[in-house]
Amino acid sequence: MSLDKPYAGVPGTTIFDAEQSRKGYWLNQFCMSLMKAENRERFKKDERAYLDEWAMSEEQKQAVLSRDMNAMIALGGNIYFLAKIGATDGKSFQQMAGSMTGMSEDAYREMMVSGGRPATWGREGKK
């Protein structure tokens, strides 16, 4: 039985709902494992070997290896869990968010300080 998702059509937005949670369960569990220093060290020593210990899809593993945050979100990643990868890499949340928009950290900061993107962004080709 499929639930009605009136939010599904919001341009450029992936809503972390029950379906996304199920899809990203192991990806998010991997991210949470990075809260422990010994796991961060194991991951940094051999990322692929550490990822292979988790029941993630190959697509999820490749998204982690390439640090493609947008792909990780599309594959069920929760941004608050994914932030553990950024922290492991020594990146701030702001740096991560900037990378997701294709902007530099400074450009992203300036956009947010100026009020963010306009409500028309991503709709009807308007930016």
C-alpha positions as CSV (number, residue, x, y, z in Angstrom):
1,M,0.0,0.0,0.0
2,S,1.5,3.3,-1.1
3,L,1.1,6.4,1.0
4,D,0.2,9.7,-0.5
5,K,3.3,11.9,-0.5
6,P,2.1,15.5,-1.3
7,Y,5.7,16.6,-0.6
8,A,7.2,14.5,-3.3
9,G,7.1,17.2,-5.9
10,V,9.2,19.8,-4.1
11,P,12.0,20.6,-6.6
12,G,15.5,19.7,-5.4
13,T,14.3,18.2,-2.2
14,T,14.5,14.7,-0.8
15,I,12.3,14.2,2.2
16,F,13.7,11.8,4.8
17,D,10.6,9.7,5.3
18,A,10.0,6.1,6.3
19,E,10.8,4.8,2.8
20,Q,14.1,6.8,2.7
21,S,14.9,5.5,6.2
22,R,14.5,1.9,5.1
23,K,16.5,2.5,2.0
24,G,19.4,4.1,3.9
25,Y,19.4,2.0,7.1
26,W,22.8,0.5,6.6
27,L,24.3,3.7,5.2
28,N,23.2,5.6,8.2
29,Q,24.4,2.8,10.6
30,F,27.8,3.1,9.0
31,C,27.8,6.8,9.5
32,M,26.9,6.4,13.2
33,S,29.8,4.0,13.6
34,L,32.1,6.9,12.8
35,M,31.2,8.4,16.2
36,K,33.9,6.0,17.7
37,A,37.5,7.0,17.2
38,E,38.6,3.5,16.5
39,N,36.1,3.1,13.7
40,R,37.1,6.5,12.2
41,E,40.7,5.2,12.1
42,R,39.7,1.9,10.6
43,F,37.7,3.8,7.9
44,K,40.5,6.2,7.1
45,K,43.1,3.4,6.9
46,D,41.1,1.4,4.3
47,E,37.8,3.0,3.3
48,R,36.7,0.2,1.0
49,A,37.5,-2.6,3.4
50,Y,35.5,-0.8,6.2
51,L,32.6,-0.1,3.9
52,D,32.5,-3.8,2.8
53,E,31.7,-4.7,6.4
54,W,28.3,-3.0,6.0
55,A,25.3,-4.3,4.1
56,M,25.1,-1.3,1.9
57,S,24.4,-1.4,-1.8
58,E,27.4,-0.9,-4.1
59,E,25.8,2.4,-5.2
60,Q,25.8,3.6,-1.6
61,K,29.4,2.5,-1.1
62,Q,30.5,4.4,-4.3
63,A,28.6,7.5,-3.1
64,V,30.6,7.4,0.2
65,L,33.9,6.8,-1.6
66,S,33.3,9.7,-3.9
67,R,31.9,11.9,-1.1
68,D,28.8,12.6,-3.2
69,M,26.5,13.9,-0.6
70,N,23.6,14.4,-2.9
71,A,23.8,10.8,-4.1
72,M,24.0,9.6,-0.5
73,I,20.8,11.5,0.4
74,A,19.0,10.1,-2.7
75,L,20.1,6.6,-1.5
76,G,18.5,7.1,1.9
77,G,21.2,9.0,3.8
78,N,20.1,11.3,6.6
79,I,22.0,14.6,6.6
80,Y,22.6,14.4,10.3
81,F,24.1,11.0,10.0
82,L,26.1,11.9,6.9
83,A,27.7,14.8,8.8
84,K,29.8,12.1,10.5
85,I,31.6,11.5,7.2
86,G,32.3,15.2,6.9
87,A,33.6,15.3,10.5
88,T,35.8,12.3,9.8
89,D,37.2,14.2,6.8
90,G,37.7,17.3,8.9
91,K,35.0,19.3,7.1
92,S,32.5,21.6,8.7
93,F,28.7,21.2,8.0
94,Q,28.9,24.4,6.1
95,Q,31.6,23.0,3.8
96,M,29.5,19.9,3.2
97,A,26.4,21.9,2.4
98,G,28.3,24.1,0.0
99,S,29.6,21.0,-1.8
100,M,26.0,19.8,-2.2
101,T,25.0,23.0,-4.0
102,G,28.1,23.2,-6.2
103,M,29.2,26.4,-4.4
104,S,32.3,27.2,-2.6
105,E,32.1,27.5,1.2
106,D,32.3,31.3,1.0
107,A,29.6,31.5,-1.7
108,Y,27.3,29.2,0.2
109,R,27.8,31.3,3.4
110,E,27.1,34.5,1.6
111,M,23.9,33.0,0.0
112,M,22.6,31.9,3.4
113,V,23.5,35.2,5.1
114,S,21.6,37.0,2.4
115,G,18.5,35.0,3.0
116,G,19.0,31.8,1.1
117,R,17.7,30.8,-2.3
118,P,14.5,32.4,-3.6
119,A,11.3,30.4,-3.3
120,T,11.2,30.2,-7.1
121,W,14.5,28.3,-7.2
122,G,14.2,25.0,-9.2
123,R,10.6,25.8,-10.3
124,E,9.7,26.4,-13.9
125,G,13.3,27.0,-14.8
126,K,13.6,30.1,-12.6
127,K,16.6,30.6,-10.4
